């Protein structure tokens, strides 16, 4: 990969919704994709919402789990259990949970990757970890904070990764209360991708997801993993 090319021109975009990020999918059915992040890096962010996963499992709700390398290191047995559950697909949430930047931008006080080479390391480090543990390479990547520049996204695509963006902010980093989480979920339409978190059992995500999912099921919605709708994903032009 000619990484030096990315250093010649400064990136023009920075944010959650930049060129090449997948945010929705086309479907003629009433389908929604649920995605959950597990960030890691501290005691608080390395927790596990067992009740949330039990609800999804009991009700046969598939989901895409974006898991950071640090969370895997803290929860190795739980990670392996999740990887063996056919309802879930394991996706890459980065090696050090950094925003994906080719020139060192920061967001929310978190320093991003500082070069094209570091972008590759942030993606590939966790790809290699997940593949070694599960025998399967992830197909989707979501950066820490879900921030990117367009050059970093292009590098990810060169590595064969789809960028897992979202159209529904489900829990705002597990800061929404249950009512707000449920409200966000119930605002979803067919083809929406919802982002929430599975590493903050102390927050309102679990209760809000339960309320929202039960309401959506009554409305006739079903749920998919991103890999189930890969051919119909919509990217930002």
BAVO-621817 format. One line per 10 residues: number of its first residue (from 1); their letters; for each residue x, y, z of N, C-alpha, C, CB. Coordinates in Angstrom, 1 decimal. Glycine has a CB too. Layout:
N
NUM	A	X Y Z X Y Z X Y Z X Y Z; ...
! end
This chain:
237
1	XXXXXXXXXX	0.8 -1.2 0.0 0.0 0.0 0.0 0.9 1.3 0.0 -1.0 0.0 1.2; 0.7 2.2 -0.9 1.6 3.4 -1.0 1.1 4.4 0.0 1.5 4.0 -2.4; 1.4 4.2 1.3 1.0 5.0 2.4 1.5 6.4 2.3 1.3 4.5 3.7; 2.7 6.6 1.6 3.2 7.9 1.5 2.3 8.9 0.7 4.6 7.8 0.8; 1.5 8.3 -0.1 0.6 9.2 -0.9 -0.4 9.9 0.0 -0.2 8.3 -1.9; -0.7 9.3 1.1 -1.7 10.0 2.0 -1.1 11.2 2.8 -2.3 9.0 3.0; 0.3 11.2 2.8 0.9 12.3 3.5 1.1 13.5 2.6 2.3 11.9 4.0; 0.9 13.4 1.3 1.1 14.5 0.4 0.0 15.5 0.4 1.3 13.9 -1.0; -1.2 15.1 0.7 -2.4 16.0 0.7 -3.1 15.9 2.0 -3.3 15.6 -0.5; -3.3 17.0 2.7 -4.0 17.0 4.0 -5.4 16.6 3.8 -3.9 18.4 4.6
11	XXXXXXXXXX	-6.0 15.8 4.7 -7.4 15.4 4.6 -8.3 16.6 4.7 -7.8 14.4 5.7; -9.4 16.5 4.0 -10.4 17.7 3.9 -11.6 17.5 4.8 -10.8 17.9 2.5; -11.8 16.3 5.3 -13.0 16.0 6.1 -12.6 15.4 7.5 -13.9 15.0 5.4; -13.5 15.7 8.5 -13.2 15.1 9.8 -14.6 15.1 10.5 -12.2 16.0 10.6; -15.0 13.9 10.9 -16.2 13.7 11.6 -16.7 12.3 11.6 -17.3 14.6 11.0; -18.0 12.1 12.0 -18.6 10.8 12.0 -19.1 10.4 10.6 -19.8 10.8 12.9; -19.5 11.4 9.8 -20.1 11.1 8.5 -19.2 11.8 7.4 -21.5 11.7 8.4; -18.2 11.0 7.0 -17.3 11.5 6.0 -17.4 10.5 4.8 -15.8 11.6 6.5; -16.8 10.8 3.7 -16.9 10.0 2.5 -16.5 8.6 2.7 -16.0 10.6 1.4; -17.3 7.6 2.3 -17.0 6.2 2.5 -17.5 5.5 3.7 -15.5 6.1 2.4
21	XXXXXXXXXX	-18.1 6.3 4.6 -18.6 5.6 5.9 -20.0 5.1 5.6 -18.7 6.7 7.0; -20.3 3.9 6.0 -21.6 3.2 5.8 -22.5 3.7 6.9 -21.5 1.7 5.8; -23.7 4.2 6.6 -24.6 4.7 7.6 -26.0 4.0 7.6 -24.8 6.2 7.4; -26.4 3.4 6.4 -27.7 2.8 6.3 -27.6 1.6 5.4 -28.8 3.8 5.8; -28.7 1.0 5.1 -28.8 -0.1 4.1 -30.1 -0.1 3.5 -28.5 -1.5 4.7; -30.2 -0.5 2.2 -31.4 -0.6 1.5 -32.1 -1.9 1.8 -31.2 -0.5 -0.1; -33.4 -1.8 2.1 -34.2 -3.0 2.4 -35.7 -2.7 2.1 -34.0 -3.5 3.8; -36.3 -3.6 1.5 -37.8 -3.5 1.2 -38.6 -4.1 2.4 -38.2 -4.2 -0.1; -37.8 -4.7 3.4 -38.5 -5.3 4.5 -38.4 -4.3 5.7 -37.8 -6.6 4.9; -39.0 -4.6 6.8 -38.9 -3.7 8.0 -37.8 -4.3 8.8 -40.3 -3.7 8.8
31	XXXXXXXXXX	-36.6 -3.8 8.5 -35.4 -4.3 9.1 -34.5 -3.2 9.7 -34.5 -5.2 8.1; -33.9 -3.5 10.8 -33.0 -2.5 11.5 -31.8 -3.3 11.9 -33.7 -1.8 12.7; -30.6 -2.6 11.8 -29.4 -3.3 12.3 -29.0 -2.7 13.6 -28.2 -3.0 11.2; -28.9 -3.5 14.6 -28.4 -3.1 16.0 -26.9 -3.4 16.0 -29.1 -3.9 17.1; -26.2 -2.4 16.5 -24.7 -2.5 16.7 -24.4 -2.0 18.1 -23.9 -1.7 15.7; -23.4 -2.7 18.8 -23.1 -2.4 20.1 -21.5 -2.3 20.2 -23.6 -3.5 21.1; -21.0 -1.3 20.8 -19.6 -1.1 21.1 -19.2 -1.6 22.4 -19.2 0.4 20.9; -18.0 -2.1 22.5 -17.3 -2.5 23.8 -15.9 -1.8 23.7 -17.3 -4.0 24.0; -15.7 -0.8 24.5 -14.6 0.1 24.3 -13.3 -0.3 25.1 -14.9 1.5 24.7; -13.4 -0.6 26.3 -12.2 -1.0 27.1 -11.3 0.2 27.4 -11.5 -2.1 26.4
41	XXXXXXXXXX	-10.2 -0.1 28.1 -9.2 0.8 28.4 -9.2 1.4 29.9 -9.3 2.0 27.5; -10.3 1.2 30.6 -10.4 1.5 32.0 -11.4 0.5 32.6 -10.9 3.0 32.2; -11.4 0.5 34.0 -12.3 -0.4 34.7 -13.7 -0.1 34.3 -12.1 -0.2 36.2; -14.1 1.1 34.2 -15.5 1.5 33.9 -15.8 1.1 32.5 -15.7 3.0 34.1; -15.0 1.4 31.5 -15.3 1.1 30.1 -15.0 -0.3 29.7 -14.5 2.0 29.2; -14.5 -1.1 30.6 -14.3 -2.6 30.3 -15.3 -3.5 30.9 -12.9 -3.0 30.8; -16.4 -2.9 31.4 -17.5 -3.7 32.0 -18.2 -4.5 30.9 -18.4 -2.8 32.8; -19.2 -5.3 31.3 -19.9 -6.1 30.4 -21.4 -6.1 30.9 -19.4 -7.6 30.4; -22.3 -5.7 30.0 -23.7 -5.7 30.3 -24.3 -7.1 30.0 -24.4 -4.6 29.4; -24.1 -8.0 30.9 -24.6 -9.4 30.7 -26.1 -9.4 30.5 -24.2 -10.2 31.9
51	XXXXXXXXXX	-26.9 -8.6 31.2 -28.3 -8.6 31.0 -28.7 -8.2 29.6 -28.9 -7.6 32.0; -28.0 -7.3 29.0 -28.4 -6.8 27.7 -28.2 -8.0 26.7 -27.5 -5.6 27.2; -27.0 -8.7 26.8 -26.7 -9.8 25.9 -27.7 -11.0 26.2 -25.3 -10.3 26.1; -28.1 -11.2 27.4 -29.0 -12.2 27.7 -30.4 -11.9 27.1 -29.2 -12.4 29.2; -30.8 -10.7 27.1 -32.1 -10.3 26.5 -32.0 -10.6 25.0 -32.4 -8.8 26.7; -30.9 -10.1 24.3 -30.8 -10.4 22.9 -30.8 -11.8 22.6 -29.5 -9.7 22.3; -30.1 -12.6 23.4 -30.0 -14.0 23.1 -31.3 -14.7 23.3 -28.9 -14.7 24.0; -32.0 -14.4 24.4 -33.3 -15.0 24.7 -34.3 -14.7 23.7 -33.8 -14.5 26.1; -34.3 -13.5 23.1 -35.3 -13.1 22.1 -34.8 -13.3 20.7 -35.7 -11.7 22.4; -33.7 -13.9 20.5 -33.1 -14.3 19.2 -32.9 -13.0 18.4 -34.0 -15.3 18.5
61	XXXXXXXXXX	-32.3 -12.0 19.0 -32.1 -10.7 18.3 -30.7 -10.6 17.8 -32.5 -9.5 19.2; -30.4 -10.7 16.5 -29.0 -10.6 16.1 -28.5 -9.2 16.2 -28.9 -11.1 14.6; -27.1 -9.1 16.3 -26.5 -7.8 16.4 -25.0 -7.9 16.0 -26.6 -7.3 17.9; -24.5 -6.8 15.6 -23.0 -6.7 15.3 -22.3 -6.0 16.5 -22.8 -5.8 14.0; -21.3 -6.7 17.0 -20.6 -6.3 18.2 -19.2 -5.7 17.8 -20.5 -7.4 19.2; -19.1 -4.4 18.0 -17.8 -3.8 17.7 -16.9 -3.8 19.0 -18.0 -2.3 17.2; -15.9 -4.6 19.0 -15.2 -4.8 20.3 -13.7 -4.4 20.1 -15.2 -6.3 20.6; -13.3 -3.6 21.1 -11.9 -3.1 21.2 -10.9 -4.1 21.7 -11.9 -1.8 22.0; -9.7 -4.0 21.3 -8.7 -5.0 21.8 -8.5 -5.0 23.3 -7.3 -4.7 21.1; -8.6 -3.8 23.9 -8.4 -3.7 25.3 -9.6 -4.3 26.1 -8.3 -2.2 25.7
71	XXXXXXXXXX	-10.8 -4.3 25.5 -11.9 -5.0 26.2 -11.7 -6.5 26.1 -13.2 -4.5 25.5; -11.2 -6.9 24.9 -10.9 -8.4 24.8 -9.9 -8.8 25.8 -10.4 -8.7 23.4; -8.9 -8.0 26.0 -7.8 -8.4 27.0 -8.4 -8.5 28.4 -6.7 -7.4 26.9; -9.4 -7.7 28.7 -9.9 -7.7 30.1 -11.0 -8.8 30.2 -10.6 -6.3 30.4; -11.6 -9.1 29.1 -12.8 -10.1 29.2 -12.6 -11.2 28.2 -14.1 -9.4 28.9; -11.5 -12.0 28.3 -11.2 -13.0 27.3 -12.2 -14.1 27.2 -9.8 -13.6 27.5; -12.7 -14.6 28.3 -13.7 -15.7 28.3 -15.0 -15.2 27.8 -13.8 -16.3 29.7; -15.4 -14.0 28.2 -16.7 -13.5 27.7 -16.6 -13.3 26.2 -17.1 -12.2 28.4; -15.5 -12.7 25.7 -15.3 -12.5 24.3 -15.5 -13.8 23.5 -13.9 -11.9 24.0; -14.9 -14.9 24.0 -15.0 -16.1 23.3 -16.4 -16.7 23.3 -14.0 -17.2 23.9
81	XXXXXXXXXX	-17.1 -16.5 24.4 -18.5 -16.9 24.4 -19.3 -16.1 23.4 -19.1 -16.6 25.8; -19.1 -14.8 23.3 -19.8 -14.0 22.3 -19.4 -14.4 20.9 -19.5 -12.5 22.5; -18.2 -14.7 20.7 -17.8 -15.1 19.3 -18.4 -16.4 18.8 -16.2 -15.1 19.2; -18.7 -17.2 19.8 -19.3 -18.5 19.4 -20.8 -18.5 19.3 -18.9 -19.6 20.4; -21.4 -17.3 19.7 -22.9 -17.2 19.6 -23.3 -16.8 18.2 -23.4 -16.1 20.6; -24.0 -17.7 17.5 -24.3 -17.4 16.1 -25.2 -16.2 15.9 -25.0 -18.6 15.5; -25.8 -15.7 16.9 -26.6 -14.5 16.7 -25.8 -13.2 16.5 -27.5 -14.2 18.0; -24.5 -13.3 16.9 -23.7 -12.1 16.9 -22.5 -12.3 15.9 -23.1 -11.8 18.3; -22.1 -11.1 15.3 -20.9 -11.1 14.5 -19.9 -10.1 15.2 -21.1 -10.7 13.0; -18.7 -10.5 15.3 -17.7 -9.7 15.9 -17.1 -8.8 14.9 -16.6 -10.6 16.6
91	XXXXXXXXXX	-17.1 -7.5 15.2 -16.5 -6.4 14.4 -15.4 -5.8 15.2 -17.5 -5.4 13.9; -14.6 -5.0 14.5 -13.3 -4.4 15.0 -13.6 -3.0 15.5 -12.2 -4.4 13.9; -13.3 -2.7 16.8 -13.5 -1.4 17.3 -12.1 -0.8 17.7 -14.4 -1.4 18.6; -11.1 -1.2 17.0 -9.8 -0.6 17.1 -8.9 -1.3 18.1 -10.0 0.8 17.5; -7.7 -1.0 18.0 -6.7 -1.5 18.9 -6.5 -0.7 20.2 -5.3 -1.7 18.2; -6.5 0.6 20.0 -6.3 1.5 21.2 -7.5 2.5 21.3 -5.0 2.3 21.1; -8.6 2.2 20.6 -9.8 3.0 20.7 -9.5 4.5 20.3 -10.4 3.0 22.1; -8.8 4.7 19.2 -8.4 6.0 18.8 -9.3 6.5 17.6 -7.0 6.1 18.4; -9.6 7.8 17.6 -10.2 8.3 16.3 -9.3 8.1 15.2 -10.5 9.9 16.5; -9.8 7.9 14.0 -9.0 7.4 12.8 -8.6 8.7 12.0 -9.7 6.4 12.0
101	XXXXXXXXXX	-7.4 9.2 12.2 -6.9 10.4 11.6 -5.6 10.1 10.9 -6.8 11.5 12.6; -5.3 10.7 9.8 -4.0 10.6 9.2 -3.1 11.7 9.5 -4.2 10.5 7.7; -3.6 12.7 10.3 -2.7 13.8 10.7 -2.8 14.2 12.2 -2.9 15.0 9.8; -3.3 13.3 13.0 -3.2 13.5 14.5 -4.3 14.4 15.0 -2.0 14.2 14.8; -5.5 14.4 14.4 -6.6 15.2 15.0 -7.1 14.5 16.2 -7.7 15.3 13.9; -7.8 15.3 17.1 -8.4 14.8 18.3 -9.9 15.2 18.4 -7.7 15.4 19.5; -10.6 14.4 19.2 -12.0 14.7 19.4 -12.4 14.2 20.8 -12.9 14.1 18.3; -13.2 15.0 21.5 -13.6 14.6 22.9 -12.4 14.5 23.8 -14.4 13.3 22.9; -11.3 15.2 23.5 -10.1 15.1 24.3 -9.3 13.8 24.0 -10.4 15.1 25.7; -9.6 13.0 23.0 -8.9 11.8 22.7 -8.1 12.0 21.4 -9.9 10.6 22.5
111	XXXXXXXXXX	-6.8 11.8 21.5 -5.9 12.0 20.4 -6.1 10.8 19.4 -4.4 12.0 20.9; -6.2 11.2 18.1 -6.4 10.3 17.1 -5.1 9.7 16.6 -7.1 10.9 15.9; -5.1 8.8 15.7 -3.9 8.3 15.0 -3.3 9.5 14.3 -4.2 7.1 14.1; -1.9 9.4 14.1 -1.2 10.6 13.6 -0.6 10.4 12.3 -0.1 10.9 14.6; -0.8 9.2 11.6 -0.2 9.0 10.3 -1.0 7.9 9.6 1.3 8.7 10.4; -0.7 7.7 8.4 -1.3 6.6 7.6 -0.9 5.3 8.2 -1.0 6.7 6.1; 0.4 5.2 8.6 1.0 4.0 9.2 0.2 3.6 10.5 2.5 4.1 9.4; 0.0 4.7 11.3 -0.7 4.4 12.6 -2.2 4.0 12.3 -0.6 5.7 13.5; -2.8 4.6 11.3 -4.1 4.1 10.9 -4.1 2.6 10.7 -4.7 4.9 9.7; -3.2 2.2 9.9 -3.1 0.7 9.6 -2.9 -0.1 10.9 -1.9 0.5 8.6
121	XXXXXXXXXX	-2.1 0.4 11.8 -1.8 -0.3 13.0 -3.1 -0.4 13.9 -0.7 0.3 13.8; -3.8 0.7 13.9 -5.0 0.8 14.8 -6.0 -0.3 14.3 -5.6 2.2 14.8; -6.1 -0.4 12.9 -7.0 -1.4 12.4 -6.5 -2.8 12.5 -7.3 -1.0 10.9; -5.3 -3.0 12.0 -4.8 -4.4 11.8 -4.4 -5.0 13.1 -3.6 -4.3 10.9; -4.0 -4.2 14.1 -3.7 -4.8 15.4 -4.8 -5.6 16.0 -3.2 -3.8 16.4; -6.0 -5.1 16.0 -7.2 -5.8 16.5 -7.7 -6.8 15.5 -8.3 -4.8 16.9; -7.6 -6.5 14.2 -7.9 -7.6 13.3 -7.2 -8.9 13.5 -7.7 -7.1 11.8; -5.9 -8.7 13.7 -5.0 -9.9 14.0 -5.4 -10.6 15.3 -3.6 -9.5 14.0; -5.7 -9.8 16.3 -6.1 -10.4 17.6 -7.4 -11.2 17.5 -6.2 -9.3 18.7; -8.4 -10.6 16.8 -9.7 -11.3 16.7 -9.5 -12.5 15.8 -10.7 -10.3 16.1
131	XXXXXXXXXX	-8.8 -12.4 14.7 -8.6 -13.5 13.8 -7.9 -14.7 14.5 -7.9 -13.1 12.6; -6.9 -14.4 15.3 -6.1 -15.4 16.0 -7.0 -16.1 17.0 -4.9 -14.8 16.8; -7.9 -15.4 17.7 -8.8 -16.0 18.7 -10.0 -16.7 18.1 -9.3 -14.9 19.7; -10.5 -16.2 17.0 -11.7 -16.8 16.5 -11.6 -17.6 15.2 -12.7 -15.7 16.3; -10.5 -17.3 14.5 -10.3 -18.0 13.2 -11.0 -17.2 12.1 -10.8 -19.4 13.3; -11.6 -16.0 12.4 -12.3 -15.3 11.4 -11.9 -13.8 11.5 -13.8 -15.4 11.6; -11.6 -13.3 10.3 -11.2 -11.9 10.3 -12.4 -11.0 10.2 -10.3 -11.6 9.0; -12.5 -9.9 11.0 -13.6 -9.0 11.0 -13.8 -8.4 9.6 -13.5 -8.0 12.0; -15.0 -8.1 9.3 -15.3 -7.4 8.0 -15.6 -6.0 8.2 -16.5 -8.1 7.3; -15.9 -5.6 9.4 -16.3 -4.2 9.7 -15.4 -3.5 10.8 -17.8 -4.1 10.2
141	XXXXXXXXXX	-15.2 -2.2 10.6 -14.4 -1.5 11.6 -15.2 -0.2 12.0 -13.0 -1.1 10.9; -15.1 0.1 13.2 -15.6 1.4 13.8 -14.5 2.0 14.7 -17.0 1.2 14.5; -14.1 3.2 14.4 -13.1 3.8 15.2 -13.6 4.2 16.6 -12.5 5.0 14.5; -12.6 4.3 17.5 -13.0 4.9 18.8 -13.5 6.3 18.5 -11.7 4.9 19.7; -14.6 6.7 19.2 -15.4 7.9 19.0 -16.1 8.0 17.7 -14.4 9.1 19.1; -15.9 7.0 16.7 -16.5 6.9 15.4 -16.2 8.2 14.6 -18.0 6.8 15.6; -15.0 8.8 14.8 -14.5 9.9 14.0 -13.5 9.4 13.0 -14.0 11.0 14.9; -13.5 10.0 11.8 -12.5 9.7 10.8 -12.2 10.9 9.9 -13.1 8.5 9.9; -11.1 10.8 9.2 -11.0 11.7 8.0 -11.1 10.8 6.8 -9.6 12.4 8.0; -11.4 11.4 5.6 -11.7 10.6 4.5 -10.5 9.7 4.0 -12.2 11.5 3.3
151	XXXXXXXXXX	-9.3 10.2 4.3 -8.1 9.4 3.9 -8.0 8.2 4.7 -6.9 10.3 4.0; -8.3 8.3 6.0 -8.3 7.1 6.9 -9.3 6.1 6.5 -8.5 7.5 8.4; -10.5 6.6 6.1 -11.5 5.7 5.6 -11.0 4.9 4.3 -12.8 6.4 5.3; -10.4 5.7 3.4 -9.8 5.1 2.2 -8.8 4.0 2.5 -9.2 6.1 1.3; -8.0 4.2 3.5 -7.0 3.2 3.9 -7.7 2.0 4.4 -6.0 3.8 5.0; -8.7 2.2 5.2 -9.5 1.0 5.8 -10.1 0.2 4.6 -10.6 1.5 6.7; -10.6 0.9 3.6 -11.2 0.2 2.5 -10.1 -0.6 1.7 -11.8 1.2 1.5; -8.9 0.0 1.6 -7.8 -0.7 1.0 -7.4 -2.0 1.8 -6.5 0.2 0.9; -7.6 -2.0 3.1 -7.4 -3.2 3.9 -8.6 -4.1 3.9 -7.1 -2.7 5.3; -9.6 -3.8 3.1 -10.7 -4.7 3.0 -11.8 -4.5 4.0 -10.3 -6.1 3.0
161	XXXXXXXXXX	-11.8 -3.4 4.7 -12.7 -3.2 5.8 -13.9 -2.3 5.4 -12.0 -2.6 7.0; -15.1 -2.5 5.8 -16.2 -1.6 5.7 -16.2 -0.8 7.0 -17.5 -2.4 5.4; -16.5 0.5 6.9 -16.6 1.3 8.0 -18.0 1.3 8.6 -16.2 2.8 7.7; -18.2 0.9 9.8 -19.5 0.7 10.4 -20.0 2.0 11.0 -19.5 -0.4 11.4; -20.6 2.9 10.2 -21.2 4.1 10.8 -22.6 3.8 11.3 -21.3 5.2 9.7; -23.4 4.8 11.4 -24.7 4.7 12.0 -25.6 5.8 11.6 -24.7 4.6 13.5; -26.9 5.6 11.7 -27.9 6.6 11.4 -28.8 6.9 12.6 -28.8 6.2 10.2; -28.7 6.1 13.6 -29.5 6.4 14.9 -28.5 6.3 16.0 -30.6 5.3 15.1; -28.4 7.5 16.7 -27.5 7.5 17.9 -28.3 7.0 19.1 -27.0 9.0 18.2; -28.1 5.7 19.4 -28.9 5.0 20.4 -28.8 5.4 21.8 -28.7 3.6 20.3
171	XXXXXXXXXX	-27.5 5.6 22.3 -27.4 5.9 23.7 -26.3 6.9 24.0 -27.0 4.6 24.4; -25.7 7.6 23.0 -24.7 8.6 23.2 -23.7 8.2 24.1 -25.4 9.9 23.7; -23.0 7.2 23.8 -21.9 6.7 24.7 -22.4 6.2 26.0 -20.9 7.8 24.9; -23.6 5.6 26.0 -24.2 5.1 27.3 -24.6 6.2 28.3 -23.3 4.1 27.9; -24.8 7.4 27.8 -25.2 8.5 28.7 -26.7 8.8 28.7 -24.5 9.8 28.2; -27.5 8.3 27.7 -28.9 8.5 27.7 -29.6 7.6 28.8 -29.5 8.2 26.3; -30.7 8.2 29.3 -31.5 7.4 30.2 -32.3 6.4 29.5 -32.4 8.3 31.1; -32.9 5.4 30.1 -33.7 4.4 29.4 -34.8 4.9 28.5 -34.3 3.5 30.4; -35.5 6.0 28.9 -36.6 6.5 28.1 -36.0 7.1 26.8 -37.3 7.6 28.9; -34.9 7.8 26.9 -34.3 8.4 25.7 -33.7 7.3 24.8 -33.1 9.3 26.1
181	XXXXXXXXXX	-33.1 6.3 25.3 -32.7 5.2 24.5 -33.8 4.6 23.7 -31.9 4.1 25.3; -34.9 4.3 24.4 -36.1 3.7 23.8 -36.7 4.6 22.7 -37.2 3.3 24.8; -36.7 5.9 23.0 -37.2 6.9 22.1 -36.4 6.9 20.8 -37.2 8.3 22.7; -35.0 6.9 21.0 -34.2 6.9 19.8 -34.4 5.6 19.0 -32.7 6.9 20.3; -34.5 4.5 19.6 -34.7 3.2 18.9 -36.0 3.2 18.2 -34.6 2.0 19.9; -37.0 3.7 18.8 -38.4 3.7 18.2 -38.5 4.7 17.0 -39.4 3.9 19.2; -37.5 5.6 16.9 -37.5 6.5 15.8 -36.9 5.9 14.5 -36.8 7.8 16.2; -36.4 4.7 14.7 -35.7 4.1 13.5 -36.7 3.6 12.5 -34.9 2.8 14.0; -36.2 3.7 11.2 -37.0 3.2 10.1 -36.2 2.1 9.4 -37.3 4.4 9.1; -36.8 1.4 8.5 -36.2 0.3 7.8 -34.9 0.8 7.2 -37.1 -0.3 6.8
191	XXXXXXXXXX	-33.8 0.0 7.4 -32.5 0.4 6.8 -31.6 1.2 7.7 -32.7 1.1 5.6; -32.1 1.6 8.9 -31.3 2.3 9.8 -30.3 1.4 10.6 -32.2 3.0 10.9; -29.2 2.0 10.9 -28.2 1.3 11.8 -28.1 2.0 13.1 -26.8 1.3 11.0; -28.3 1.3 14.2 -28.3 1.9 15.5 -27.0 1.6 16.2 -29.5 1.3 16.3; -26.4 2.6 16.9 -25.2 2.4 17.7 -25.6 2.6 19.2 -24.1 3.5 17.3; -25.2 1.6 19.9 -25.3 1.6 21.4 -24.1 1.0 22.0 -26.6 0.8 21.9; -24.1 0.8 23.3 -22.9 0.2 24.0 -23.3 -1.0 24.9 -22.2 1.3 24.8; -22.4 -1.9 24.9 -22.6 -3.1 25.7 -21.6 -3.2 26.9 -22.5 -4.4 24.9; -20.9 -2.1 27.2 -19.9 -2.1 28.2 -20.2 -1.2 29.4 -18.6 -1.7 27.6; -21.5 -0.8 29.5 -21.9 0.1 30.6 -23.2 -0.4 31.2 -22.0 1.6 30.1
201	XXXXXXXXXX	-23.1 -1.5 32.0 -24.4 -2.0 32.6 -25.0 -1.0 33.6 -24.1 -3.3 33.3; -24.2 0.0 34.1 -24.7 0.9 35.0 -25.6 2.0 34.4 -23.6 1.6 35.8; -25.6 2.1 33.0 -26.3 3.1 32.3 -27.7 2.7 31.9 -25.6 3.5 31.1; -28.4 3.5 31.1 -29.8 3.2 30.7 -29.9 2.4 29.4 -30.5 4.5 30.6; -28.8 1.9 28.9 -28.9 1.3 27.6 -29.7 0.0 27.6 -27.5 0.9 27.1; -29.5 -0.9 28.6 -30.1 -2.2 28.6 -31.7 -2.0 28.7 -29.6 -3.0 29.8; -32.1 -1.2 29.6 -33.6 -1.1 29.8 -34.2 -0.4 28.6 -33.9 -0.3 31.1; -33.5 0.6 28.1 -34.0 1.3 26.9 -34.1 0.4 25.7 -33.2 2.5 26.6; -33.0 -0.5 25.5 -33.0 -1.4 24.4 -34.2 -2.4 24.5 -31.7 -2.2 24.3; -34.4 -2.9 25.7 -35.5 -3.8 25.9 -36.8 -3.2 25.5 -35.5 -4.3 27.4
211	XXXXXXXXXX	-37.1 -2.0 26.0 -38.3 -1.3 25.7 -38.5 -1.0 24.2 -38.4 0.0 26.5; -37.4 -0.5 23.6 -37.4 -0.2 22.2 -37.6 -1.4 21.3 -36.2 0.6 21.8; -36.8 -2.4 21.6 -36.9 -3.6 20.7 -38.3 -4.2 20.8 -35.8 -4.6 21.1; -38.8 -4.3 22.0 -40.2 -4.9 22.2 -41.2 -4.1 21.4 -40.5 -5.0 23.7; -41.1 -2.8 21.4 -42.0 -2.0 20.7 -41.9 -2.1 19.2 -41.8 -0.5 21.1; -40.6 -2.2 18.7 -40.4 -2.4 17.3 -40.9 -3.7 16.8 -38.9 -2.2 17.0; -40.7 -4.8 17.6 -41.2 -6.1 17.2 -42.7 -6.1 17.1 -40.8 -7.2 18.3; -43.4 -5.3 17.9 -44.9 -5.2 17.8 -45.3 -4.5 16.5 -45.4 -4.5 19.0; -44.4 -3.6 16.0 -44.6 -2.9 14.8 -44.2 -3.7 13.6 -43.9 -1.6 14.8; -43.7 -4.9 13.8 -43.4 -5.8 12.7 -41.9 -5.7 12.2 -44.2 -5.5 11.5
221	XXXXXXXXXX	-41.1 -5.1 13.0 -39.7 -5.0 12.6 -38.9 -6.3 13.0 -39.0 -3.8 13.2; -37.9 -6.6 12.2 -36.9 -7.6 12.5 -35.5 -7.0 12.5 -37.0 -8.8 11.5; -34.5 -7.7 13.0 -33.2 -7.2 13.2 -32.2 -8.0 12.4 -32.9 -7.1 14.7; -31.1 -7.3 12.0 -30.1 -8.0 11.1 -28.7 -7.6 11.6 -30.3 -7.6 9.6; -27.7 -8.4 11.3 -26.3 -8.1 11.4 -25.9 -7.3 10.2 -25.4 -9.3 11.7; -24.8 -6.5 10.3 -24.4 -5.8 9.1 -24.0 -6.7 8.0 -23.2 -4.9 9.5; -23.4 -7.9 8.3 -23.0 -8.8 7.3 -24.2 -9.4 6.5 -22.2 -10.0 7.9; -25.3 -9.4 7.2 -26.6 -9.9 6.5 -27.0 -9.0 5.4 -27.7 -10.1 7.5; -26.7 -7.7 5.5 -27.1 -6.7 4.5 -25.9 -6.1 3.8 -28.0 -5.7 5.2; -24.8 -6.7 3.8 -23.6 -6.1 3.3 -23.7 -5.6 1.8 -22.4 -7.1 3.3
231	XXXXXXX	-24.4 -6.4 1.0 -24.6 -6.0 -0.4 -25.5 -4.8 -0.6 -25.1 -7.2 -1.2; -26.2 -4.4 0.4 -27.1 -3.3 0.3 -26.8 -2.1 1.1 -28.5 -3.7 0.6; -25.5 -2.1 1.7 -25.1 -1.0 2.5 -25.0 0.3 1.7 -23.8 -1.3 3.2; -25.3 1.4 2.4 -25.2 2.7 1.7 -24.1 3.5 2.3 -26.6 3.5 1.9; -23.1 4.0 1.5 -22.0 4.8 1.9 -22.2 6.3 1.6 -20.7 4.2 1.3; -21.6 7.1 2.4 -21.6 8.5 2.2 -20.8 8.8 0.9 -21.1 9.3 3.4; -21.3 9.5 -0.1 -20.5 9.8 -1.3 -19.4 10.8 -1.0 -21.4 10.2 -2.4
! end
